[in-house]
Amino acid sequence: MPDLDFIRGEIEQMRIQVGRQRKEILGLQRAGIGTASAEALLSRMQARIDDLCAQRDALKKSQPHHNQGKALGGRKW
């Protein structure tokens, strides 16, 4: 199973790709070109991001919490 950092990187890359895809779709719509297949691709990409987020959340829950009960930046004494 991939580690947490790998999944976070994949999510970031996919979100960048989705943003680019949305810009392309807007450009195609302005030009009057059909965008049904591009929108279908966009929805599949978004579903993949949702799956990756679920994997990330499951990995985060399975990791031990070292700072549980401490405030952010709190003292360690």
Rosetta constraint file for C-alpha pairs under 8 A:
AtomPair CA 2 CA 6 HARMONIC 6.28 0.50
AtomPair CA 2 CA 7 HARMONIC 6.73 0.50
AtomPair CA 3 CA 7 HARMONIC 6.49 0.50
AtomPair CA 3 CA 59 HARMONIC 7.81 0.50
AtomPair CA 4 CA 8 HARMONIC 6.19 0.50
AtomPair CA 4 CA 56 HARMONIC 6.17 0.50
AtomPair CA 4 CA 59 HARMONIC 6.47 0.50
AtomPair CA 4 CA 60 HARMONIC 7.45 0.50
AtomPair CA 5 CA 9 HARMONIC 6.18 0.50
AtomPair CA 6 CA 10 HARMONIC 6.25 0.50
AtomPair CA 7 CA 11 HARMONIC 6.17 0.50
AtomPair CA 7 CA 52 HARMONIC 6.50 0.50
AtomPair CA 7 CA 55 HARMONIC 7.69 0.50
AtomPair CA 7 CA 56 HARMONIC 6.31 0.50
AtomPair CA 8 CA 12 HARMONIC 6.24 0.50
AtomPair CA 8 CA 56 HARMONIC 7.10 0.50
AtomPair CA 9 CA 13 HARMONIC 6.20 0.50
AtomPair CA 10 CA 14 HARMONIC 6.07 0.50
AtomPair CA 10 CA 52 HARMONIC 7.74 0.50
AtomPair CA 11 CA 15 HARMONIC 6.12 0.50
AtomPair CA 11 CA 49 HARMONIC 5.95 0.50
AtomPair CA 11 CA 52 HARMONIC 6.46 0.50
AtomPair CA 11 CA 53 HARMONIC 7.22 0.50
AtomPair CA 12 CA 16 HARMONIC 6.35 0.50
AtomPair CA 13 CA 17 HARMONIC 6.29 0.50
AtomPair CA 14 CA 18 HARMONIC 6.10 0.50
AtomPair CA 14 CA 45 HARMONIC 7.22 0.50
AtomPair CA 14 CA 49 HARMONIC 6.64 0.50
AtomPair CA 15 CA 19 HARMONIC 6.25 0.50
AtomPair CA 15 CA 49 HARMONIC 7.46 0.50
AtomPair CA 16 CA 20 HARMONIC 6.40 0.50
AtomPair CA 17 CA 21 HARMONIC 6.09 0.50
AtomPair CA 18 CA 22 HARMONIC 6.12 0.50
AtomPair CA 18 CA 42 HARMONIC 6.54 0.50
AtomPair CA 18 CA 45 HARMONIC 6.93 0.50
AtomPair CA 18 CA 46 HARMONIC 7.41 0.50
AtomPair CA 19 CA 23 HARMONIC 6.40 0.50
AtomPair CA 20 CA 24 HARMONIC 6.28 0.50
AtomPair CA 21 CA 25 HARMONIC 6.17 0.50
AtomPair CA 21 CA 38 HARMONIC 7.75 0.50
AtomPair CA 21 CA 42 HARMONIC 6.90 0.50
AtomPair CA 22 CA 26 HARMONIC 6.25 0.50
AtomPair CA 22 CA 42 HARMONIC 7.64 0.50
AtomPair CA 23 CA 27 HARMONIC 6.29 0.50
AtomPair CA 24 CA 28 HARMONIC 6.20 0.50
AtomPair CA 25 CA 29 HARMONIC 6.09 0.50
AtomPair CA 25 CA 35 HARMONIC 6.32 0.50
AtomPair CA 25 CA 38 HARMONIC 6.76 0.50
AtomPair CA 25 CA 39 HARMONIC 7.43 0.50
AtomPair CA 26 CA 30 HARMONIC 6.17 0.50
AtomPair CA 27 CA 31 HARMONIC 6.32 0.50
AtomPair CA 28 CA 32 HARMONIC 6.26 0.50
AtomPair CA 28 CA 33 HARMONIC 5.18 0.50
AtomPair CA 28 CA 34 HARMONIC 7.09 0.50
AtomPair CA 28 CA 35 HARMONIC 6.77 0.50
AtomPair CA 29 CA 33 HARMONIC 5.63 0.50
AtomPair CA 29 CA 34 HARMONIC 6.81 0.50
AtomPair CA 29 CA 35 HARMONIC 6.81 0.50
AtomPair CA 35 CA 39 HARMONIC 6.00 0.50
AtomPair CA 36 CA 40 HARMONIC 6.20 0.50
AtomPair CA 37 CA 41 HARMONIC 6.26 0.50
AtomPair CA 38 CA 42 HARMONIC 6.18 0.50
AtomPair CA 39 CA 43 HARMONIC 6.24 0.50
AtomPair CA 40 CA 44 HARMONIC 6.35 0.50
AtomPair CA 41 CA 45 HARMONIC 6.17 0.50
AtomPair CA 42 CA 46 HARMONIC 6.17 0.50
AtomPair CA 43 CA 47 HARMONIC 6.16 0.50
AtomPair CA 44 CA 48 HARMONIC 6.25 0.50
AtomPair CA 45 CA 49 HARMONIC 6.33 0.50
AtomPair CA 46 CA 50 HARMONIC 6.25 0.50
AtomPair CA 47 CA 51 HARMONIC 6.29 0.50
AtomPair CA 48 CA 52 HARMONIC 6.22 0.50
AtomPair CA 49 CA 53 HARMONIC 6.12 0.50
AtomPair CA 50 CA 54 HARMONIC 6.27 0.50
AtomPair CA 51 CA 55 HARMONIC 6.31 0.50
AtomPair CA 52 CA 56 HARMONIC 6.09 0.50
AtomPair CA 53 CA 57 HARMONIC 6.10 0.50
AtomPair CA 54 CA 58 HARMONIC 6.20 0.50
AtomPair CA 55 CA 59 HARMONIC 6.20 0.50
AtomPair CA 56 CA 60 HARMONIC 6.14 0.50
AtomPair CA 57 CA 61 HARMONIC 6.25 0.50
AtomPair CA 58 CA 62 HARMONIC 6.32 0.50
AtomPair CA 59 CA 63 HARMONIC 6.38 0.50
AtomPair CA 70 CA 74 HARMONIC 6.07 0.50
